[in-house]
Amino acid sequence: MTETPTITLTHHAMLVIWGAFARQMGLIEALERVKIPQRTREHTPERKLTEFLVAILGGCEYLQDISHGSHPLDQDKAVAEAWGQSEWADYSGVSRTLKACTPETVAAIKGVLEEVSQPFIDQEVTLALSKQGVIIYDGDLTGRPVSNTSTSYEGAAFGWMSDEIRLGFQLALVSMHSPTYGRLWLSGQHHPGDTVSTSQAEALVQAAEVRTSVRPLRRTDLVQQHLAEQQQHLHQAREAWTLRVEQAQTALDESRRVEQELRLWQSRVTALATASARPGQPIKPYSRLAKAKDKVRVYTARLARRQQKVVAARRRIEREQERLQAHQQAVSVLQARLAQFEADNRANPAPIRAIIRLDAGFGSAQNVTWLIEMGYDLYSKPTNQQVAQDLLNRVDEATAWTPVGPNAELVTWSQQLLKHCPYPLNLALERFYTGPTIRYSTLLHYGADDVVSDPLAWFTFYNRRQLIEAGIKEGKSVFHLKHMPVHSVGGILIQELFALFVANFVRWAAAWLNQADLNPGSPLTHHRPNVKALVRIAANTSAWVVRQPDGGYLLSFTDASCYCGLELVVPGSWHYQLPLKLFSCKSADFSP
């Protein structure tokens, strides 16, 4: 006897579709393997973890929206069934589960999300290298402010967020340009609110390399050159330190000689005063006693001067010692870096070309140097604002500015040196007209692209890093990462992990539906979907859910929905096939 399809009304239509996709990609099963140190009463803590993920997918602004929203998620049987649950827990139970999550729980969740995400990342790496011949990364640091008066957020600290000093956290993010999805999040690292961008460049790049499993050839020739220069500086610093030590010893010897002379004359004064002691008798100005006392005064003053020279000499030794230690440390760091980079290159027979775009917060001379030596082509801005002023001093009325936007112009220089960076860079001075005000900024570049001869392409390519800024805005406005539903460290970290994951997940699911060829022309299955519309509208609108015997679904949006008349088909036996990796970083060359 043929099983009759079941029909259910849902007020969260896309959450049903996304549940089917989550099952097919193995997400739900993997999450339920995570162990949470909490007793099971009516609902297992692992299933409440899945409920929290679904709430973020549905754009819940506050945790209590799960139970007290206009259409409570925990009352939607169709969504629960699509996500493999018999029913949902009350939001208070979800809150208690998040508080119970330990660092081990967070690590396990992170591992699960990385595991199910890796095939999609591998696919996009393969496509980017085969089509573009380059991987393009974007990095940024974004604030997660909380109430300035709060004392219950563990690990929160005051820092610069939203153009002001706020209490909260910082999230270091790195994404890659994806041929299929536009933007693909690779990593998000949680930090206290007082963390600054300059301290995070290395961690961002290392996280990106771990997720993509590819990397460029390290520029060991440049490291060797840099090391040789630092060794020369170390030699000069050691010579300067030796000279200062000799000068200090000379000053000390002179001070001791004067001190001996002083003691000698003090003894002579004592002896003369005893031999000629006559009560009430004045000392004659040209007597031997008077002359001896004059010598004491002279040598006392001279000793003070000599002691001051000794103190000054010791201070110079301390300064030279600090310089010497700094150069010794720099040489040690570069020696270790060279050894590591040589090992990296030996283990990387298929190096790729990689570009990273960063804002001025990351553009310190130290970071620029390290990124260049790591093998990356770099598009960024200098952290030091004085660079813009120095470039501005070079221009005059005869300088030719190139228009690069409605209110922006550029003038460029090649092979320029910045302080504390040993490698010549391409620099550009930007001029922006904002009403009666003119603002100036600086671009820097290192790499193979001839950006100096094409300022418009340089300006345009760098400003495409707005992709990551749009992603940050999406996280705050669509997935509500600006709101912290729990105050425990574990809950905050899980929310951040889930918010980044679902931003990718929604795009993967759209491609999944689009590949099925069962929903042609649907506005909800475009391969570059409107994520905000999917989450804020489609995931919170009503539809009739027809569950087929084979496990598939037919969603028919109701008259109360803005998608009235639209139907979506998801077959239960169909699986999403990711393209096979065309290359292996261990055996092939990714060059186009």
C-alpha positions as CSV (number, residue, x, y, z in Angstrom):
1,M,0.0,0.0,0.0
2,T,1.4,3.4,-1.0
3,E,2.1,5.7,1.9
4,T,0.1,8.9,1.9
5,P,2.1,12.2,1.9
6,T,1.8,14.2,5.1
7,I,0.9,17.9,4.9
8,T,1.9,20.4,7.6
9,L,1.8,24.2,7.9
10,T,5.0,25.9,8.7
11,H,5.7,29.6,9.4
12,H,9.5,29.1,8.7
13,A,9.5,27.8,5.1
14,M,13.2,28.0,4.2
15,L,14.2,26.4,7.6
16,V,12.5,23.3,6.3
17,I,14.5,23.3,3.1
18,W,17.7,24.0,5.0
19,G,16.9,21.1,7.3
20,A,16.8,18.8,4.4
21,F,20.1,20.1,3.1
22,A,21.7,19.8,6.6
23,R,20.7,16.2,6.7
24,Q,22.1,15.4,3.3
25,M,25.5,17.1,4.1
26,G,25.7,15.2,7.4
27,L,25.5,18.3,9.6
28,I,22.8,17.1,12.1
29,E,24.4,13.7,12.7
30,A,27.8,15.3,13.2
31,L,26.4,17.8,15.7
32,E,24.7,15.1,17.7
33,R,28.0,13.4,18.2
34,V,29.3,16.4,20.2
35,K,29.3,15.7,23.9
36,I,28.0,18.4,26.2
37,P,28.4,17.9,30.0
38,Q,24.7,18.3,30.9
39,R,22.1,15.8,31.9
40,T,19.2,14.9,29.5
41,R,15.8,15.5,30.8
42,E,13.1,16.0,28.1
43,H,15.5,17.1,25.3
44,T,19.2,16.1,24.8
45,P,21.7,18.9,25.1
46,E,23.0,18.0,21.6
47,R,19.6,18.6,20.1
48,K,19.3,21.9,21.8
49,L,22.6,22.8,20.2
50,T,21.0,22.1,16.8
51,E,18.0,24.2,17.8
52,F,20.4,27.2,18.6
53,L,21.9,26.8,15.1
54,V,18.4,26.8,13.5
55,A,17.5,29.9,15.5
56,I,20.5,31.8,14.1
57,L,19.6,30.6,10.6
58,G,16.1,32.0,11.1
59,G,17.5,35.4,12.1
60,C,16.3,35.3,15.8
61,E,17.5,38.5,17.3
62,Y,17.2,37.3,20.9
63,L,17.3,33.8,22.3
64,Q,13.8,34.2,23.8
65,D,12.4,34.7,20.2
66,I,12.6,30.9,20.0
67,S,9.6,30.7,22.3
68,H,8.1,34.2,22.3
69,G,8.5,35.4,18.7
70,S,5.5,36.2,16.5
71,H,5.6,32.6,15.3
72,P,7.6,30.6,17.9
73,L,10.2,28.3,16.4
74,D,9.7,25.8,19.2
75,Q,6.1,25.3,18.1
76,D,6.9,24.6,14.4
77,K,6.6,20.8,14.0
78,A,7.5,20.9,10.3
79,V,10.9,22.6,11.0
80,A,11.6,20.2,13.9
81,E,10.9,17.2,11.7
82,A,13.0,18.6,8.8
83,W,16.0,18.9,11.2
84,G,15.5,15.3,12.5
85,Q,13.8,16.3,15.8
86,S,10.5,15.2,17.3
87,E,10.0,18.6,18.8
88,W,12.0,21.7,20.0
89,A,12.9,22.7,23.6
90,D,11.9,26.0,25.2
91,Y,14.5,28.8,24.8
92,S,15.4,28.6,28.5
93,G,16.6,25.1,28.0
94,V,18.7,26.2,25.1
95,S,20.2,28.9,27.3
96,R,21.2,26.4,30.0
97,T,22.8,24.2,27.4
98,L,24.9,27.0,26.1
99,K,26.1,27.9,29.6
100,A,27.1,24.3,30.1
101,C,29.4,24.2,27.1
102,T,33.0,23.8,28.0
103,P,36.1,24.7,26.0
104,E,36.2,21.0,24.9
105,T,32.6,21.4,23.7
106,V,33.5,24.5,21.7
107,A,36.5,22.7,20.1
108,A,34.4,19.7,19.2
109,I,31.7,22.0,17.5
110,K,34.5,23.9,15.7
111,G,35.8,20.6,14.4
112,V,32.4,19.5,13.2
113,L,31.7,22.7,11.3
114,E,35.2,22.5,9.7
115,E,34.7,18.9,8.7
116,V,31.3,19.5,7.0
117,S,32.6,22.8,5.4
118,Q,35.9,21.4,4.0
119,P,34.5,19.9,0.8
120,F,32.9,23.2,-0.2
121,I,36.2,25.1,0.6
122,D,38.2,22.5,-1.4
123,Q,35.8,23.0,-4.3
124,E,36.2,26.8,-4.3
125,V,40.0,26.6,-4.0
126,T,40.1,24.3,-7.0
127,L,37.8,26.6,-9.0
128,A,39.6,29.7,-8.1
129,L,43.0,28.3,-9.1
130,S,41.8,26.7,-12.3
131,K,39.8,29.8,-13.4
132,Q,41.8,32.7,-11.9
133,G,45.2,31.2,-11.1
134,V,45.2,32.9,-7.7
135,I,43.5,32.8,-4.3
136,I,42.3,36.1,-3.0
137,Y,42.0,36.5,0.8
138,D,40.4,39.4,2.7
139,G,41.1,39.9,6.4
140,D,39.5,42.2,9.0
141,L,39.0,42.8,12.7
142,T,35.5,43.7,13.8
143,G,34.1,44.6,17.2
144,R,31.3,42.9,19.1
145,P,30.2,45.5,21.6
146,V,28.1,44.8,24.7
147,S,26.7,47.2,27.2
148,N,29.4,49.4,28.7
149,T,28.0,48.9,32.2
150,S,27.8,45.1,32.0
151,T,30.0,43.0,34.3
152,S,28.7,39.6,33.4
153,Y,30.4,39.0,30.0
154,E,33.5,36.9,30.6
155,G,36.6,38.1,28.9
156,A,35.1,41.4,27.7
157,A,37.4,44.4,27.5
158,F,37.2,48.0,26.4
159,G,38.5,48.7,22.9
160,W,37.8,50.6,19.7
161,M,34.5,49.4,18.2
162,S,31.9,51.2,16.0
163,D,34.0,54.4,15.9
164,E,34.2,54.7,19.7
165,I,35.5,53.1,22.8
166,R,33.2,50.3,23.8
167,L,33.1,47.2,26.0
168,G,33.1,43.9,24.2
169,F,35.0,41.5,22.0
170,Q,36.9,41.5,18.8
171,L,36.5,38.9,16.0
172,A,39.4,38.4,13.6
173,L,38.0,37.3,10.3
174,V,39.4,36.0,7.0
175,S,37.5,35.1,3.9
176,M,38.4,34.1,0.3
177,H,36.9,35.3,-2.9
178,S,34.8,32.4,-4.2
179,P,34.0,31.9,-7.9
180,T,30.7,30.3,-7.0
181,Y,29.5,32.1,-3.9
182,G,31.3,35.5,-4.0
183,R,32.5,35.3,-0.4
184,L,33.4,32.3,1.6
185,W,34.2,32.6,5.3
186,L,37.3,30.6,6.3
187,S,37.9,31.5,9.9
188,G,36.8,33.7,12.8
189,Q,39.0,34.0,15.9
190,H,37.5,35.4,19.2
191,H,39.5,38.0,21.2
192,P,39.0,40.5,24.0
193,G,37.8,43.9,23.1
194,D,41.2,45.6,23.5
195,T,42.8,43.5,20.7
196,V,44.2,45.5,17.8
197,S,44.6,44.7,14.1
198,T,48.4,44.8,14.0
199,S,48.6,41.8,16.3
200,Q,46.4,39.6,14.1
201,A,47.8,39.5,10.6
202,E,49.9,36.4,11.1
203,A,47.1,34.5,12.8
204,L,44.7,35.4,9.9
205,V,47.1,34.1,7.2
206,Q,47.9,31.0,9.1
207,A,44.2,30.2,9.6
208,A,43.5,30.7,5.9
209,E,46.3,28.4,4.9
210,V,45.0,25.7,7.3
211,R,41.5,25.9,5.9
212,T,42.5,26.0,2.2
213,S,45.5,23.5,2.4
214,V,47.4,25.6,-0.1
215,R,50.0,28.3,0.2
216,P,52.4,30.3,-1.9
217,L,56.1,29.7,-2.2
218,R,57.9,31.4,0.7
219,R,60.3,34.1,-0.5
220,T,63.4,32.6,1.2
221,D,65.7,34.7,-1.0
222,L,64.2,37.9,0.6
223,V,64.5,36.4,4.0
224,Q,68.2,35.6,3.4
225,Q,68.7,39.2,2.2
226,H,66.9,40.5,5.3
227,L,68.9,38.2,7.6
228,A,72.2,39.4,6.1
229,E,71.2,43.0,6.7
230,Q,70.2,42.3,10.3
231,Q,73.4,40.5,10.9
232,Q,75.3,43.5,9.7
233,H,73.2,45.7,12.0
234,L,74.0,43.3,14.8
235,H,77.7,43.5,14.1
236,Q,77.5,47.3,14.2
237,A,75.5,47.2,17.4
238,R,78.0,44.9,19.0
239,E,80.8,47.3,18.1
240,A,78.9,50.3,19.4
241,W,78.2,48.4,22.6
242,T,81.9,47.5,23.0
243,L,82.9,51.1,22.4
244,R,80.4,52.3,25.1
245,V,81.7,49.7,27.5
246,E,85.3,51.0,26.9
247,Q,84.1,54.6,27.4
248,A,82.3,53.7,30.6
249,Q,85.4,52.0,31.9
250,T,87.6,55.0,31.1
251,A,85.1,57.3,32.9
252,L,85.0,54.9,35.9
253,D,88.9,54.8,36.0
254,E,89.0,58.6,35.9
255,S,86.4,58.9,38.6
256,R,88.4,56.5,40.8
257,R,91.6,58.4,40.2
258,V,89.9,61.7,41.2
259,E,88.4,60.0,44.2
260,Q,91.8,58.8,45.4
261,E,93.2,62.3,44.9
262,L,90.3,63.7,46.9
263,R,90.9,61.3,49.8
264,L,94.6,62.2,49.7
265,W,93.9,65.9,50.0
266,Q,91.3,65.3,52.7
267,S,93.9,63.4,54.7
268,R,96.4,66.2,54.2
269,V,93.8,68.8,55.4
270,T,93.2,66.7,58.6
271,A,96.9,66.4,59.3
272,L,97.6,70.1,58.7
273,A,94.7,71.1,60.8
274,T,95.9,68.9,63.7
275,A,99.5,70.2,63.5
276,S,98.6,73.8,63.5
277,A,95.5,73.7,65.6
278,R,95.2,77.0,67.6
279,P,91.8,77.8,69.0
280,G,90.4,81.0,67.5
281,Q,93.3,81.4,65.2
282,P,92.2,82.3,61.6
283,I,93.5,80.3,58.7
284,K,95.9,82.3,56.6
285,P,94.8,82.4,52.9
286,Y,98.1,81.3,51.6
287,S,98.9,78.8,54.2
288,R,99.4,75.1,53.4
289,L,96.1,74.3,55.1
290,A,94.2,76.8,53.1
291,K,95.7,75.6,49.9
292,A,94.9,72.0,50.9
293,K,91.3,72.9,51.5
294,D,91.1,74.6,48.1
295,K,92.4,71.3,46.6
296,V,89.6,69.4,48.4
297,R,87.0,71.7,47.0
298,V,88.4,71.4,43.5
299,Y,88.6,67.6,43.6
300,T,85.1,67.3,45.2
301,A,83.6,69.2,42.3
302,R,85.7,67.3,39.8
303,L,84.6,64.0,41.4
304,A,81.0,65.0,41.0
305,R,81.5,65.7,37.3
306,R,83.4,62.4,36.8
307,Q,80.6,60.5,38.6
308,Q,78.0,62.2,36.3
309,K,80.1,61.0,33.3
310,V,80.1,57.4,34.7
311,V,76.3,57.6,35.1
312,A,75.8,58.9,31.6
313,A,78.2,56.3,30.2
314,R,76.2,53.5,31.9
315,R,73.0,54.9,30.5
316,R,74.6,54.8,27.0
317,I,75.6,51.2,27.7
318,E,72.0,50.3,28.6
319,R,70.7,51.9,25.4
320,E,73.3,50.1,23.3
321,Q,72.5,46.9,25.2
322,E,68.8,47.3,24.3
323,R,69.7,47.9,20.7
324,L,72.1,44.9,20.7
325,Q,69.4,42.7,22.2
326,A,66.8,43.9,19.7
327,H,69.2,43.0,16.8
328,Q,70.0,39.7,18.4
329,Q,66.3,38.9,18.7
330,A,65.7,40.0,15.1
331,V,68.5,37.8,13.9
332,S,67.2,34.8,15.9
333,V,63.6,35.4,14.6
334,L,64.9,35.6,11.0
335,Q,67.0,32.5,11.3
336,A,64.1,30.6,12.7
337,R,61.8,32.0,10.0
338,L,64.3,31.1,7.2
339,A,64.5,27.5,8.5
340,Q,60.7,27.3,8.7
341,F,60.2,28.8,5.3
342,E,62.7,26.4,3.7
343,A,60.9,23.5,5.3
344,D,57.6,24.9,4.1
345,N,58.9,25.1,0.5
346,R,60.3,21.6,0.6
347,A,56.8,20.3,1.7
348,N,55.0,22.4,-0.9
349,P,55.8,21.1,-4.5
350,A,52.7,22.8,-5.8
351,P,52.9,26.5,-4.6
352,I,50.1,28.8,-5.6
353,R,49.8,32.5,-6.1
354,A,47.9,34.2,-3.3
355,I,46.8,37.8,-2.7
356,I,45.7,39.2,0.6
357,R,43.9,42.5,1.1
358,L,43.9,44.2,4.5
359,D,43.0,47.6,5.8
360,A,45.4,50.1,7.4
361,G,45.0,48.5,10.9
362,F,47.1,45.6,9.7
363,G,49.6,47.7,7.6
364,S,52.5,48.0,10.1
365,A,56.0,47.7,8.7
366,Q,56.5,44.4,10.6
367,N,53.3,42.9,9.1
368,V,54.1,44.1,5.6
369,T,57.6,42.6,5.8
370,W,56.3,39.3,7.1
371,L,53.5,39.0,4.5
372,I,55.9,39.7,1.7
373,E,58.4,37.1,3.0
374,M,55.5,34.6,3.4
375,G,55.0,34.8,-0.4
376,Y,51.9,36.9,-0.6
377,D,51.0,39.6,-3.0
378,L,49.8,42.4,-0.7
379,Y,47.2,45.2,-1.1
380,S,46.9,47.3,2.0
381,K,47.3,50.7,3.6
382,P,50.1,51.9,5.9
383,T,49.2,52.1,9.6
384,N,51.4,55.2,9.9
385,Q,49.4,58.2,8.8
386,Q,52.6,60.2,8.3
387,V,53.2,58.3,5.1
388,A,50.3,60.2,3.5
389,Q,51.7,63.5,4.6
390,D,55.2,62.6,3.3
391,L,53.6,61.8,-0.1
392,L,51.5,64.9,-0.1
393,N,54.7,66.9,0.3
394,R,56.0,65.5,-3.0
395,V,53.0,66.8,-5.1
396,D,52.6,70.2,-6.5
397,E,50.3,72.0,-9.0
398,A,52.0,70.2,-11.9
399,T,51.3,66.7,-10.5
400,A,49.0,64.6,-12.7
401,W,46.2,63.0,-10.7
402,T,44.3,60.1,-12.2
403,P,40.5,60.0,-11.6
404,V,39.4,56.7,-10.1
405,G,35.9,57.5,-8.9
406,P,33.3,60.3,-8.8
407,N,35.1,62.0,-6.0
408,A,38.5,60.2,-5.9
409,E,41.9,60.7,-7.6
410,L,45.2,58.8,-7.4
411,V,48.8,59.5,-7.9
412,T,51.3,56.6,-7.8
413,W,55.0,55.9,-7.1
414,S,56.9,52.7,-7.6
415,Q,59.8,51.1,-5.6
416,Q,59.4,53.2,-2.5
417,L,60.8,52.4,0.9
418,L,58.9,52.7,4.1
419,K,60.6,53.0,7.5
420,H,61.4,49.7,9.1
421,C,60.4,47.7,5.9
422,P,63.3,46.5,3.9
423,Y,61.4,45.9,0.7
424,P,60.5,48.6,-1.9
425,L,56.7,49.0,-2.3
426,N,54.4,50.6,-4.8
427,L,52.6,53.6,-3.1
428,A,49.6,55.6,-4.1
429,L,48.3,58.8,-2.6
430,E,44.4,59.0,-2.6
431,R,42.6,62.3,-2.7
432,F,38.9,62.3,-1.8
433,Y,36.5,65.2,-2.2
434,T,33.8,65.2,0.5
435,G,32.0,68.5,0.1
436,P,34.4,71.4,0.8
437,T,36.8,69.0,2.5
438,I,39.7,67.1,0.9
439,R,40.9,63.9,2.6
440,Y,44.0,62.0,1.8
441,S,45.0,58.4,2.3
442,T,47.6,56.0,1.1
443,L,47.6,52.6,-0.7
444,L,50.5,50.2,-0.7
445,H,51.2,47.2,-2.9
446,Y,53.7,44.5,-3.3
447,G,53.5,41.8,-6.0
448,A,53.5,40.9,-9.6
449,D,50.6,43.2,-10.8
450,D,51.7,46.5,-12.5
451,V,49.5,48.7,-10.4
452,V,51.5,51.9,-10.9
453,S,50.6,52.1,-14.6
454,D,46.9,51.4,-14.0
455,P,45.8,53.4,-10.9
456,L,42.1,52.8,-11.7
457,A,42.6,49.0,-11.6
458,W,44.6,49.3,-8.4
459,F,41.9,51.4,-6.7
460,T,39.1,49.2,-7.8
461,F,40.7,45.9,-6.9
462,Y,41.7,47.1,-3.4
463,N,38.2,48.4,-2.7
464,R,36.7,45.1,-3.6
465,R,37.7,44.1,-0.1
466,Q,34.3,45.6,0.7
467,L,33.1,42.0,0.2
468,I,34.4,41.2,3.7
469,E,33.0,44.4,5.1
470,A,29.6,43.5,3.6
471,G,29.9,40.1,5.2
472,I,30.6,41.7,8.6
473,K,27.5,43.9,8.1
474,E,25.5,40.8,7.1
475,G,26.5,39.0,10.3
476,K,25.4,41.9,12.4
477,S,22.2,42.7,10.7
478,V,21.0,39.3,9.4
479,F,22.4,36.8,11.8
480,H,22.4,39.3,14.7
481,L,25.9,38.7,15.9
482,K,25.8,42.1,17.6
483,H,23.5,40.5,20.2
484,M,25.0,38.1,22.7
485,P,22.2,35.8,23.9
486,V,24.4,34.3,26.6
487,H,27.1,35.7,28.8
488,S,29.3,32.6,29.1
489,V,32.4,32.3,27.1
490,G,31.3,28.9,25.6
491,G,27.9,30.3,24.4
492,I,29.5,33.4,22.9
493,L,32.1,31.3,21.0
494,I,29.4,28.9,19.7
495,Q,27.3,31.8,18.5
496,E,30.3,33.2,16.6
497,L,31.1,29.8,15.1
498,F,27.5,29.2,14.1
499,A,27.0,32.8,12.6
500,L,30.0,32.4,10.3
501,F,29.0,28.9,9.3
502,V,25.4,29.7,8.5
503,A,26.5,32.6,6.3
504,N,28.2,30.0,4.1
505,F,25.5,27.4,4.6
506,V,22.7,29.6,3.1
507,R,24.8,30.0,0.0
508,W,25.7,26.4,-0.3
509,A,22.0,25.4,0.1
510,A,21.0,27.8,-2.7
511,A,23.5,26.2,-5.0
512,W,22.2,22.8,-3.9
513,L,18.6,23.7,-4.9
514,N,19.8,25.3,-8.1
515,Q,21.8,22.3,-9.1
516,A,18.7,20.0,-8.8
517,D,17.1,21.7,-11.9
518,L,13.8,21.2,-10.2
519,N,13.1,24.8,-9.4
520,P,14.0,26.8,-12.5
521,G,13.7,30.6,-12.3
522,S,12.9,30.5,-8.5
523,P,14.1,33.7,-6.7
524,L,15.0,31.5,-3.8
525,T,17.5,29.2,-5.6
526,H,19.8,31.7,-7.3
527,H,23.5,30.7,-7.0
528,R,24.2,34.2,-5.6
529,P,21.2,34.5,-3.3
530,N,19.9,37.5,-1.5
531,V,20.8,36.2,2.0
532,K,19.0,38.9,3.8
533,A,15.7,38.1,2.0
534,L,16.2,34.4,2.5
535,V,16.7,34.7,6.3
536,R,14.5,37.7,7.2
537,I,11.6,36.9,4.8
538,A,11.7,33.3,3.3
539,A,12.8,31.7,6.6
540,N,10.0,33.5,8.4
541,T,7.0,33.1,6.0
542,S,4.3,30.5,5.8
543,A,4.1,27.5,3.5
544,W,2.4,24.1,3.2
545,V,4.9,21.4,3.6
546,V,4.1,18.2,1.8
547,R,6.4,15.4,3.0
548,Q,6.8,12.7,0.4
549,P,7.2,9.0,1.2
550,D,10.8,9.0,-0.2
551,G,11.7,11.7,2.4
552,G,11.5,14.6,-0.1
553,Y,9.5,17.8,0.3
554,L,7.2,20.0,-1.7
555,L,6.8,23.5,-0.3
556,S,3.8,25.6,-1.5
557,F,3.9,29.1,-0.1
558,T,0.5,30.3,1.3
559,D,-1.6,33.3,0.4
560,A,-0.2,35.0,3.5
561,S,3.3,34.8,2.1
562,C,5.0,37.3,-0.2
563,Y,6.0,34.3,-2.3
564,C,2.3,33.2,-2.8
565,G,2.1,30.7,-5.6
566,L,5.7,29.7,-5.5
567,E,6.6,26.1,-5.0
568,L,9.9,24.5,-4.2
569,V,10.7,20.8,-4.7
570,V,13.4,18.8,-2.8
571,P,13.6,15.1,-3.6
572,G,14.6,12.9,-0.8
573,S,16.8,10.6,-2.8
574,W,18.9,13.3,-4.5
575,H,22.3,14.2,-3.1
576,Y,24.4,17.2,-3.8
577,Q,27.5,16.3,-5.8
578,L,30.5,18.6,-5.2
579,P,33.0,18.7,-8.1
580,L,35.9,16.5,-7.5
581,K,39.2,18.2,-6.7
582,L,41.1,18.7,-9.9
583,F,44.4,19.2,-8.2
584,S,46.3,18.1,-5.1
585,C,48.6,20.6,-3.4
586,K,51.0,17.7,-2.9
587,S,51.3,16.6,-6.5
588,A,50.3,19.3,-9.0
589,D,50.9,22.8,-10.2
590,F,47.9,25.2,-9.8
591,S,49.2,27.7,-12.4
592,P,46.7,28.5,-15.1
